[in-house]
Amino acid sequence: MTVAQEFAEGLVARIVQARSRLADAAASADLAGIAAALDELEDAYGLARTSGVAVPRPGAQKEETRS
């Protein structure tokens, strides 16, 4: 696995974790938690966008590599 692939996978994992935190905070009406999770999502999505990392939609399965 290349460094770029490791970076992309780590970034996608960061986004998935922030999505989960956002859902948990929203379910419990934790306004501070919602704000923190949104900040994390914005930061991670911005980094993904500038780095050219494709982020799957929530619930989407990982695409298989086609030859």
PDB file of N, CA, C and O in Angstrom:
ATOM      1  N   MET A   1       0.854  -1.175   0.000  1.00  0.00           N
ATOM      2  CA  MET A   1       0.000   0.000   0.000  1.00  0.00           C
ATOM      3  C   MET A   1       0.897   1.234   0.000  1.00  0.00           C
ATOM      4  O   MET A   1       1.864   1.316   0.757  1.00  0.00           O
ATOM      5  N   THR A   2       0.566   2.177  -0.848  1.00  0.00           N
ATOM      6  CA  THR A   2       1.365   3.397  -0.945  1.00  0.00           C
ATOM      7  C   THR A   2       0.977   4.378   0.159  1.00  0.00           C
ATOM      8  O   THR A   2      -0.056   4.236   0.814  1.00  0.00           O
ATOM      9  N   VAL A   3       1.818   5.350   0.335  1.00  0.00           N
ATOM     10  CA  VAL A   3       1.546   6.402   1.323  1.00  0.00           C
ATOM     11  C   VAL A   3       0.269   7.140   0.952  1.00  0.00           C
ATOM     12  O   VAL A   3      -0.529   7.476   1.827  1.00  0.00           O
ATOM     13  N   ALA A   4       0.072   7.395  -0.333  1.00  0.00           N
ATOM     14  CA  ALA A   4      -1.136   8.094  -0.784  1.00  0.00           C
ATOM     15  C   ALA A   4      -2.390   7.288  -0.473  1.00  0.00           C
ATOM     16  O   ALA A   4      -3.402   7.854  -0.061  1.00  0.00           O
ATOM     17  N   GLN A   5      -2.334   5.976  -0.664  1.00  0.00           N
ATOM     18  CA  GLN A   5      -3.483   5.128  -0.353  1.00  0.00           C
ATOM     19  C   GLN A   5      -3.759   5.113   1.143  1.00  0.00           C
ATOM     20  O   GLN A   5      -4.913   5.166   1.567  1.00  0.00           O
ATOM     21  N   GLU A   6      -2.696   5.041   1.943  1.00  0.00           N
ATOM     22  CA  GLU A   6      -2.863   5.074   3.398  1.00  0.00           C
ATOM     23  C   GLU A   6      -3.473   6.398   3.846  1.00  0.00           C
ATOM     24  O   GLU A   6      -4.346   6.430   4.714  1.00  0.00           O
ATOM     25  N   PHE A   7      -3.005   7.487   3.246  1.00  0.00           N
ATOM     26  CA  PHE A   7      -3.546   8.813   3.563  1.00  0.00           C
ATOM     27  C   PHE A   7      -5.030   8.877   3.219  1.00  0.00           C
ATOM     28  O   PHE A   7      -5.839   9.338   4.023  1.00  0.00           O
ATOM     29  N   ALA A   8      -5.384   8.411   2.020  1.00  0.00           N
ATOM     30  CA  ALA A   8      -6.781   8.446   1.572  1.00  0.00           C
ATOM     31  C   ALA A   8      -7.662   7.604   2.481  1.00  0.00           C
ATOM     32  O   ALA A   8      -8.750   8.038   2.860  1.00  0.00           O
ATOM     33  N   GLU A   9      -7.210   6.410   2.837  1.00  0.00           N
ATOM     34  CA  GLU A   9      -8.007   5.542   3.713  1.00  0.00           C
ATOM     35  C   GLU A   9      -8.163   6.158   5.097  1.00  0.00           C
ATOM     36  O   GLU A   9      -9.238   6.080   5.692  1.00  0.00           O
ATOM     37  N   GLY A  10      -7.109   6.763   5.610  1.00  0.00           N
ATOM     38  CA  GLY A  10      -7.192   7.425   6.913  1.00  0.00           C
ATOM     39  C   GLY A  10      -8.142   8.609   6.888  1.00  0.00           C
ATOM     40  O   GLY A  10      -8.885   8.842   7.841  1.00  0.00           O
ATOM     41  N   LEU A  11      -8.113   9.347   5.803  1.00  0.00           N
ATOM     42  CA  LEU A  11      -8.993  10.503   5.666  1.00  0.00           C
ATOM     43  C   LEU A  11     -10.452  10.074   5.559  1.00  0.00           C
ATOM     44  O   LEU A  11     -11.324  10.690   6.171  1.00  0.00           O
ATOM     45  N   VAL A  12     -10.723   9.027   4.790  1.00  0.00           N
ATOM     46  CA  VAL A  12     -12.094   8.513   4.681  1.00  0.00           C
ATOM     47  C   VAL A  12     -12.555   7.991   6.042  1.00  0.00           C
ATOM     48  O   VAL A  12     -13.707   8.206   6.419  1.00  0.00           O
ATOM     49  N   ALA A  13     -11.689   7.315   6.778  1.00  0.00           N
ATOM     50  CA  ALA A  13     -12.041   6.827   8.116  1.00  0.00           C
ATOM     51  C   ALA A  13     -12.360   7.997   9.044  1.00  0.00           C
ATOM     52  O   ALA A  13     -13.280   7.917   9.858  1.00  0.00           O
ATOM     53  N   ARG A  14     -11.601   9.075   8.920  1.00  0.00           N
ATOM     54  CA  ARG A  14     -11.849  10.283   9.725  1.00  0.00           C
ATOM     55  C   ARG A  14     -13.237  10.855   9.421  1.00  0.00           C
ATOM     56  O   ARG A  14     -13.950  11.280  10.330  1.00  0.00           O
ATOM     57  N   ILE A  15     -13.612  10.864   8.152  1.00  0.00           N
ATOM     58  CA  ILE A  15     -14.923  11.377   7.751  1.00  0.00           C
ATOM     59  C   ILE A  15     -16.039  10.472   8.264  1.00  0.00           C
ATOM     60  O   ILE A  15     -17.053  10.954   8.768  1.00  0.00           O
ATOM     61  N   VAL A  16     -15.850   9.170   8.135  1.00  0.00           N
ATOM     62  CA  VAL A  16     -16.864   8.225   8.620  1.00  0.00           C
ATOM     63  C   VAL A  16     -17.055   8.397  10.127  1.00  0.00           C
ATOM     64  O   VAL A  16     -18.184   8.383  10.618  1.00  0.00           O
ATOM     65  N   GLN A  17     -15.963   8.556  10.852  1.00  0.00           N
ATOM     66  CA  GLN A  17     -16.049   8.738  12.302  1.00  0.00           C
ATOM     67  C   GLN A  17     -16.758  10.056  12.642  1.00  0.00           C
ATOM     68  O   GLN A  17     -17.565  10.098  13.571  1.00  0.00           O
ATOM     69  N   ALA A  18     -16.470  11.109  11.914  1.00  0.00           N
ATOM     70  CA  ALA A  18     -17.127  12.399  12.166  1.00  0.00           C
ATOM     71  C   ALA A  18     -18.615  12.323  11.845  1.00  0.00           C
ATOM     72  O   ALA A  18     -19.431  12.920  12.547  1.00  0.00           O
ATOM     73  N   ARG A  19     -18.974  11.593  10.790  1.00  0.00           N
ATOM     74  CA  ARG A  19     -20.395  11.396  10.471  1.00  0.00           C
ATOM     75  C   ARG A  19     -21.108  10.691  11.618  1.00  0.00           C
ATOM     76  O   ARG A  19     -22.225  11.051  11.988  1.00  0.00           O
ATOM     77  N   SER A  20     -20.445   9.684  12.175  1.00  0.00           N
ATOM     78  CA  SER A  20     -21.032   8.930  13.286  1.00  0.00           C
ATOM     79  C   SER A  20     -21.202   9.829  14.518  1.00  0.00           C
ATOM     80  O   SER A  20     -22.232   9.794  15.190  1.00  0.00           O
ATOM     81  N   ARG A  21     -20.172  10.630  14.797  1.00  0.00           N
ATOM     82  CA  ARG A  21     -20.276  11.562  15.929  1.00  0.00           C
ATOM     83  C   ARG A  21     -21.401  12.560  15.725  1.00  0.00           C
ATOM     84  O   ARG A  21     -22.109  12.909  16.669  1.00  0.00           O
ATOM     85  N   LEU A  22     -21.564  13.018  14.496  1.00  0.00           N
ATOM     86  CA  LEU A  22     -22.636  13.961  14.195  1.00  0.00           C
ATOM     87  C   LEU A  22     -24.001  13.316  14.416  1.00  0.00           C
ATOM     88  O   LEU A  22     -24.892  13.934  14.997  1.00  0.00           O
ATOM     89  N   ALA A  23     -24.166  12.093  13.960  1.00  0.00           N
ATOM     90  CA  ALA A  23     -25.439  11.392  14.143  1.00  0.00           C
ATOM     91  C   ALA A  23     -25.737  11.184  15.624  1.00  0.00           C
ATOM     92  O   ALA A  23     -26.871  11.379  16.061  1.00  0.00           O
ATOM     93  N   ASP A  24     -24.731  10.791  16.395  1.00  0.00           N
ATOM     94  CA  ASP A  24     -24.920  10.591  17.831  1.00  0.00           C
ATOM     95  C   ASP A  24     -25.277  11.900  18.530  1.00  0.00           C
ATOM     96  O   ASP A  24     -26.172  11.937  19.375  1.00  0.00           O
ATOM     97  N   ALA A  25     -24.580  12.961  18.175  1.00  0.00           N
ATOM     98  CA  ALA A  25     -24.850  14.257  18.796  1.00  0.00           C
ATOM     99  C   ALA A  25     -26.232  14.771  18.427  1.00  0.00           C
ATOM    100  O   ALA A  25     -26.928  15.347  19.264  1.00  0.00           O
ATOM    101  N   ALA A  26     -26.629  14.565  17.188  1.00  0.00           N
ATOM    102  CA  ALA A  26     -27.954  15.016  16.756  1.00  0.00           C
ATOM    103  C   ALA A  26     -29.049  14.216  17.459  1.00  0.00           C
ATOM    104  O   ALA A  26     -30.082  14.769  17.836  1.00  0.00           O
ATOM    105  N   ALA A  27     -28.822  12.927  17.633  1.00  0.00           N
ATOM    106  CA  ALA A  27     -29.822  12.081  18.292  1.00  0.00           C
ATOM    107  C   ALA A  27     -30.031  12.481  19.751  1.00  0.00           C
ATOM    108  O   ALA A  27     -31.123  12.319  20.296  1.00  0.00           O
ATOM    109  N   SER A  28     -28.989  13.000  20.372  1.00  0.00           N
ATOM    110  CA  SER A  28     -29.103  13.390  21.777  1.00  0.00           C
ATOM    111  C   SER A  28     -29.266  14.902  21.961  1.00  0.00           C
ATOM    112  O   SER A  28     -29.256  15.399  23.088  1.00  0.00           O
ATOM    113  N   ALA A  29     -29.415  15.625  20.854  1.00  0.00           N
ATOM    114  CA  ALA A  29     -29.586  17.084  20.882  1.00  0.00           C
ATOM    115  C   ALA A  29     -28.428  17.781  21.596  1.00  0.00           C
ATOM    116  O   ALA A  29     -28.622  18.779  22.289  1.00  0.00           O
ATOM    117  N   ASP A  30     -27.224  17.242  21.416  1.00  0.00           N
ATOM    118  CA  ASP A  30     -26.013  17.815  21.998  1.00  0.00           C
ATOM    119  C   ASP A  30     -25.485  18.889  21.043  1.00  0.00           C
ATOM    120  O   ASP A  30     -24.756  18.590  20.098  1.00  0.00           O
ATOM    121  N   LEU A  31     -25.863  20.133  21.303  1.00  0.00           N
ATOM    122  CA  LEU A  31     -25.507  21.220  20.389  1.00  0.00           C
ATOM    123  C   LEU A  31     -24.002  21.428  20.255  1.00  0.00           C
ATOM    124  O   LEU A  31     -23.505  21.694  19.161  1.00  0.00           O
ATOM    125  N   ALA A  32     -23.285  21.307  21.355  1.00  0.00           N
ATOM    126  CA  ALA A  32     -21.825  21.461  21.286  1.00  0.00           C
ATOM    127  C   ALA A  32     -21.215  20.308  20.494  1.00  0.00           C
ATOM    128  O   ALA A  32     -20.276  20.515  19.726  1.00  0.00           O
ATOM    129  N   GLY A  33     -21.734  19.111  20.671  1.00  0.00           N
ATOM    130  CA  GLY A  33     -21.252  17.954  19.926  1.00  0.00           C
ATOM    131  C   GLY A  33     -21.544  18.068  18.440  1.00  0.00           C
ATOM    132  O   GLY A  33     -20.728  17.684  17.602  1.00  0.00           O
ATOM    133  N   ILE A  34     -22.721  18.602  18.122  1.00  0.00           N
ATOM    134  CA  ILE A  34     -23.082  18.820  16.717  1.00  0.00           C
ATOM    135  C   ILE A  34     -22.111  19.815  16.081  1.00  0.00           C
ATOM    136  O   ILE A  34     -21.610  19.581  14.982  1.00  0.00           O
ATOM    137  N   ALA A  35     -21.852  20.907  16.765  1.00  0.00           N
ATOM    138  CA  ALA A  35     -20.940  21.922  16.234  1.00  0.00           C
ATOM    139  C   ALA A  35     -19.540  21.352  16.035  1.00  0.00           C
ATOM    140  O   ALA A  35     -18.904  21.609  15.013  1.00  0.00           O
ATOM    141  N   ALA A  36     -19.058  20.581  17.003  1.00  0.00           N
ATOM    142  CA  ALA A  36     -17.716  20.000  16.893  1.00  0.00           C
ATOM    143  C   ALA A  36     -17.648  18.995  15.745  1.00  0.00           C
ATOM    144  O   ALA A  36     -16.675  18.978  14.992  1.00  0.00           O
ATOM    145  N   ALA A  37     -18.672  18.162  15.611  1.00  0.00           N
ATOM    146  CA  ALA A  37     -18.691  17.171  14.535  1.00  0.00           C
ATOM    147  C   ALA A  37     -18.785  17.851  13.166  1.00  0.00           C
ATOM    148  O   ALA A  37     -18.143  17.406  12.215  1.00  0.00           O
ATOM    149  N   LEU A  38     -19.564  18.903  13.057  1.00  0.00           N
ATOM    150  CA  LEU A  38     -19.654  19.639  11.796  1.00  0.00           C
ATOM    151  C   LEU A  38     -18.322  20.292  11.434  1.00  0.00           C
ATOM    152  O   LEU A  38     -17.918  20.293  10.271  1.00  0.00           O
ATOM    153  N   ASP A  39     -17.650  20.844  12.432  1.00  0.00           N
ATOM    154  CA  ASP A  39     -16.332  21.431  12.188  1.00  0.00           C
ATOM    155  C   ASP A  39     -15.360  20.373  11.672  1.00  0.00           C
ATOM    156  O   ASP A  39     -14.613  20.616  10.724  1.00  0.00           O
ATOM    157  N   GLU A  40     -15.373  19.208  12.296  1.00  0.00           N
ATOM    158  CA  GLU A  40     -14.494  18.114  11.880  1.00  0.00           C
ATOM    159  C   GLU A  40     -14.829  17.657  10.461  1.00  0.00           C
ATOM    160  O   GLU A  40     -13.930  17.419   9.654  1.00  0.00           O
ATOM    161  N   LEU A  41     -16.121  17.535  10.159  1.00  0.00           N
ATOM    162  CA  LEU A  41     -16.526  17.138   8.811  1.00  0.00           C
ATOM    163  C   LEU A  41     -16.083  18.158   7.768  1.00  0.00           C
ATOM    164  O   LEU A  41     -15.550  17.789   6.722  1.00  0.00           O
ATOM    165  N   GLU A  42     -16.300  19.429   8.049  1.00  0.00           N
ATOM    166  CA  GLU A  42     -15.891  20.478   7.115  1.00  0.00           C
ATOM    167  C   GLU A  42     -14.392  20.437   6.867  1.00  0.00           C
ATOM    168  O   GLU A  42     -13.945  20.562   5.727  1.00  0.00           O
ATOM    169  N   ASP A  43     -13.619  20.264   7.922  1.00  0.00           N
ATOM    170  CA  ASP A  43     -12.169  20.216   7.795  1.00  0.00           C
ATOM    171  C   ASP A  43     -11.739  18.988   6.982  1.00  0.00           C
ATOM    172  O   ASP A  43     -10.910  19.096   6.078  1.00  0.00           O
ATOM    173  N   ALA A  44     -12.299  17.841   7.306  1.00  0.00           N
ATOM    174  CA  ALA A  44     -11.920  16.603   6.619  1.00  0.00           C
ATOM    175  C   ALA A  44     -12.366  16.614   5.162  1.00  0.00           C
ATOM    176  O   ALA A  44     -11.608  16.200   4.286  1.00  0.00           O
ATOM    177  N   TYR A  45     -13.580  17.080   4.889  1.00  0.00           N
ATOM    178  CA  TYR A  45     -14.046  17.159   3.503  1.00  0.00           C
ATOM    179  C   TYR A  45     -13.207  18.162   2.697  1.00  0.00           C
ATOM    180  O   TYR A  45     -12.911  17.923   1.526  1.00  0.00           O
ATOM    181  N   GLY A  46     -12.832  19.260   3.311  1.00  0.00           N
ATOM    182  CA  GLY A  46     -11.989  20.231   2.624  1.00  0.00           C
ATOM    183  C   GLY A  46     -10.633  19.639   2.269  1.00  0.00           C
ATOM    184  O   GLY A  46     -10.124  19.851   1.169  1.00  0.00           O
ATOM    185  N   LEU A  47     -10.050  18.896   3.203  1.00  0.00           N
ATOM    186  CA  LEU A  47      -8.775  18.239   2.947  1.00  0.00           C
ATOM    187  C   LEU A  47      -8.917  17.197   1.848  1.00  0.00           C
ATOM    188  O   LEU A  47      -8.040  17.072   0.994  1.00  0.00           O
ATOM    189  N   ALA A  48     -10.011  16.450   1.862  1.00  0.00           N
ATOM    190  CA  ALA A  48     -10.258  15.449   0.816  1.00  0.00           C
ATOM    191  C   ALA A  48     -10.388  16.133  -0.545  1.00  0.00           C
ATOM    192  O   ALA A  48      -9.837  15.661  -1.539  1.00  0.00           O
ATOM    193  N   ARG A  49     -11.106  17.225  -0.581  1.00  0.00           N
ATOM    194  CA  ARG A  49     -11.317  17.943  -1.846  1.00  0.00           C
ATOM    195  C   ARG A  49      -9.990  18.458  -2.407  1.00  0.00           C
ATOM    196  O   ARG A  49      -9.711  18.278  -3.592  1.00  0.00           O
ATOM    197  N   THR A  50      -9.178  19.091  -1.572  1.00  0.00           N
ATOM    198  CA  THR A  50      -7.908  19.639  -2.054  1.00  0.00           C
ATOM    199  C   THR A  50      -6.885  18.557  -2.373  1.00  0.00           C
ATOM    200  O   THR A  50      -5.969  18.777  -3.165  1.00  0.00           O
ATOM    201  N   SER A  51      -7.042  17.390  -1.755  1.00  0.00           N
ATOM    202  CA  SER A  51      -6.112  16.281  -1.990  1.00  0.00           C
ATOM    203  C   SER A  51      -6.561  15.351  -3.101  1.00  0.00           C
ATOM    204  O   SER A  51      -5.815  14.461  -3.508  1.00  0.00           O
ATOM    205  N   GLY A  52      -7.781  15.552  -3.595  1.00  0.00           N
ATOM    206  CA  GLY A  52      -8.294  14.701  -4.658  1.00  0.00           C
ATOM    207  C   GLY A  52      -8.727  13.322  -4.183  1.00  0.00           C
ATOM    208  O   GLY A  52      -8.715  12.363  -4.955  1.00  0.00           O
ATOM    209  N   VAL A  53      -9.107  13.221  -2.921  1.00  0.00           N
ATOM    210  CA  VAL A  53      -9.554  11.946  -2.366  1.00  0.00           C
ATOM    211  C   VAL A  53     -11.065  11.834  -2.544  1.00  0.00           C
ATOM    212  O   VAL A  53     -11.818  12.699  -2.096  1.00  0.00           O
ATOM    213  N   ALA A  54     -11.500  10.762  -3.201  1.00  0.00           N
ATOM    214  CA  ALA A  54     -12.930  10.521  -3.387  1.00  0.00           C
ATOM    215  C   ALA A  54     -13.501   9.939  -2.095  1.00  0.00           C
ATOM    216  O   ALA A  54     -12.972   8.969  -1.551  1.00  0.00           O
ATOM    217  N   VAL A  55     -14.578  10.536  -1.616  1.00  0.00           N
ATOM    218  CA  VAL A  55     -15.222  10.081  -0.383  1.00  0.00           C
ATOM    219  C   VAL A  55     -16.549   9.432  -0.744  1.00  0.00           C
ATOM    220  O   VAL A  55     -17.401  10.066  -1.365  1.00  0.00           O
ATOM    221  N   PRO A  56     -16.734   8.158  -0.356  1.00  0.00           N
ATOM    222  CA  PRO A  56     -17.992   7.486  -0.684  1.00  0.00           C
ATOM    223  C   PRO A  56     -19.156   8.093   0.100  1.00  0.00           C
ATOM    224  O   PRO A  56     -18.985   8.630   1.195  1.00  0.00           O
ATOM    225  N   ARG A  57     -20.322   7.989  -0.488  1.00  0.00           N
ATOM    226  CA  ARG A  57     -21.519   8.459   0.207  1.00  0.00           C
ATOM    227  C   ARG A  57     -21.777   7.573   1.417  1.00  0.00           C
ATOM    228  O   ARG A  57     -21.361   6.415   1.431  1.00  0.00           O
ATOM    229  N   PRO A  58     -22.453   8.095   2.429  1.00  0.00           N
ATOM    230  CA  PRO A  58     -22.766   7.265   3.582  1.00  0.00           C
ATOM    231  C   PRO A  58     -23.550   6.024   3.162  1.00  0.00           C
ATOM    232  O   PRO A  58     -24.503   6.114   2.387  1.00  0.00           O
ATOM    233  N   GLY A  59     -23.149   4.885   3.670  1.00  0.00           N
ATOM    234  CA  GLY A  59     -23.844   3.637   3.368  1.00  0.00           C
ATOM    235  C   GLY A  59     -23.424   2.987   2.069  1.00  0.00           C
ATOM    236  O   GLY A  59     -23.815   1.851   1.799  1.00  0.00           O
ATOM    237  N   ALA A  60     -22.632   3.677   1.251  1.00  0.00           N
ATOM    238  CA  ALA A  60     -22.184   3.105  -0.018  1.00  0.00           C
ATOM    239  C   ALA A  60     -21.070   2.107   0.246  1.00  0.00           C
ATOM    240  O   ALA A  60     -20.216   2.315   1.108  1.00  0.00           O
ATOM    241  N   GLN A  61     -21.097   1.029  -0.505  1.00  0.00           N
ATOM    242  CA  GLN A  61     -20.039   0.048  -0.352  1.00  0.00           C
ATOM    243  C   GLN A  61     -18.819   0.498  -1.125  1.00  0.00           C
ATOM    244  O   GLN A  61     -18.924   1.222  -2.115  1.00  0.00           O
ATOM    245  N   LYS A  62     -17.656   0.061  -0.661  1.00  0.00           N
ATOM    246  CA  LYS A  62     -16.412   0.399  -1.306  1.00  0.00           C
ATOM    247  C   LYS A  62     -16.385  -0.157  -2.718  1.00  0.00           C
ATOM    248  O   LYS A  62     -16.715  -1.321  -2.941  1.00  0.00           O
ATOM    249  N   GLU A  63     -15.994   0.673  -3.665  1.00  0.00           N
ATOM    250  CA  GLU A  63     -15.937   0.240  -5.054  1.00  0.00           C
ATOM    251  C   GLU A  63     -14.797  -0.764  -5.237  1.00  0.00           C
ATOM    252  O   GLU A  63     -13.721  -0.619  -4.656  1.00  0.00           O
ATOM    253  N   GLU A  64     -15.055  -1.774  -6.051  1.00  0.00           N
ATOM    254  CA  GLU A  64     -14.028  -2.751  -6.345  1.00  0.00           C
ATOM    255  C   GLU A  64     -13.154  -2.205  -7.465  1.00  0.00           C
ATOM    256  O   GLU A  64     -13.616  -1.459  -8.328  1.00  0.00           O
ATOM    257  N   THR A  65     -11.898  -2.586  -7.433  1.00  0.00           N
ATOM    258  CA  THR A  65     -10.978  -2.178  -8.486  1.00  0.00           C
ATOM    259  C   THR A  65     -11.271  -2.988  -9.736  1.00  0.00           C
ATOM    260  O   THR A  65     -11.342  -4.216  -9.686  1.00  0.00           O
ATOM    261  N   ARG A  66     -11.437  -2.313 -10.835  1.00  0.00           N
ATOM    262  CA  ARG A  66     -11.707  -2.995 -12.103  1.00  0.00           C
ATOM    263  C   ARG A  66     -10.435  -3.023 -12.920  1.00  0.00           C
ATOM    264  O   ARG A  66      -9.660  -2.066 -12.923  1.00  0.00           O
ATOM    265  N   SER A  67     -10.226  -4.136 -13.618  1.00  0.00           N
ATOM    266  CA  SER A  67      -9.018  -4.227 -14.446  1.00  0.00           C
ATOM    267  C   SER A  67      -9.309  -3.932 -15.883  1.00  0.00           C
ATOM    268  O   SER A  67      -8.403  -3.966 -16.716  1.00  0.00           O
TER     269      SER A  67
END
